[in-house]
């Protein structure tokens, strides 16, 4: 591992933000951030940072679990590195919580480079003094989350996870129903910051669900995007967990680092562009028709 040396001894470190990477990209300068190469076991290259393929890991599952192979590594290994850690956060290489600025009306702030994120640990402590968890500001859809999931993904996977929830955690049935069927708002991207104890409890709850879903969902005919089904489900499950446990939430915007043209030019993905256009212009009538005729 060739991360820059932390100025503190490991025993003195109290907070870390785990940052998931898939390719060379900007790395935050502040010591609180801990870069992890996701899917290193199957990537064929080395980003010269901590890989998710050491210790207890599921790196080989990256094509279906996406960033959750990095989060699993963090869950299983970060305490051994930093035995006195108190706070843990999750970020993506292009998404970081904007804790040090006030953005009342924005969920996402586009940037062409990673801004300075000074005093991050003190901000985390202050913000979590009266809250349990920091989540991304919610997005709202024109339909409930069940319909939205079925529009973009395979609705059969939704019903599969619903069955698993009922079998493993039946006490979550009503919370699942509320979040997916009576609600249209969601915190996206699987990002959060919380005390270590909550981070640990959440993943103790989450991964048994994902591993059971892996046994039941056949992804052999899915395209590369839909194969990430377990990450898409986990993105929603975070909201179920937070709602059910009545966690006190602080919603914060994120910086979105949008600098491909300057660093790593790539051909536009027509499929993704088309999906974004449809998502933007889709009228409520289509969502209502889809819910009536397809999802329910």
Helices and strands as residue ranges (DSSP letters): G 10-12, E 15-21, E 33-37, H 40-43, E 50-51, G 59-61, H 62-65, H 68-81, E 87-92, E 95-97, E 108-111, H 120-127, E 133-136, E 139-140, H 145-152, H 155-168, G 170-172, H 173-181, E 185-186, E 192-195, H 196-216, G 226-228, H 229-244, E 249-252, E 254-257, H 260-263, H 270-281, H 284-290, I 291-295
